[in-house]
Amino acid sequence: MEKQRTIAKTVSFSGIGLHTGNPSTITFKPAPANYGYVFVRTDLEKLIEIPALLEYVVDLSRGTTLGIGDVRVHTVEHVLAALAGLRIDNCRIELSANEPPVVDGSSIAYVEALLEAGITELDEEREYFEISETVRYTNDEKFVDIVA
């Protein structure tokens, strides 16, 4: 079995959100085993932590939006793609606004930042999610159709 991984040190960069146009700084921080990916809005008086789990997806129009109550983090898919692509299992993702910086519209800036931070192995074994049958989500009103 492979071990879970996180980043070795904190790394940040700034830019503008794609859909909101808000200036934003994203900070990736190491996290312990079994932490997963958690987005943290640091611009709010009370820190709100939003795990990157299906139950926190509140919108899929033109991007993936996570939320708790009225607190949102928009367009998280490029950040998550970078983390998953580098096989980083655990990371705290702090944002100074409601959307990560878009940079060039791809995941490359996130990948470069995470590689700069370095990747370290944790003591816990990685868990795998296997899809044994077709899973589909459809929302005709919003023209969304996702199939795995």
Secondary structure as UniProt FT lines:
FT   STRAND          3..7
FT   STRAND          11..17
FT   TURN            18..20
FT   STRAND          23..30
FT   TURN            33..34
FT   STRAND          37..41
FT   TURN            42..43
FT   STRAND          48..51
FT   HELIX           54..56
FT   STRAND          57..59
FT   TURN            61..62
FT   STRAND          65..68
FT   TURN            69..70
FT   STRAND          71..73
FT   HELIX           77..85
FT   TURN            86..87
FT   STRAND          91..95
FT   TURN            103..104
FT   HELIX           108..117
FT   STRAND          119..125
FT   STRAND          136..139
FT   HELIX           140..142
FT   STRAND          144..147
//
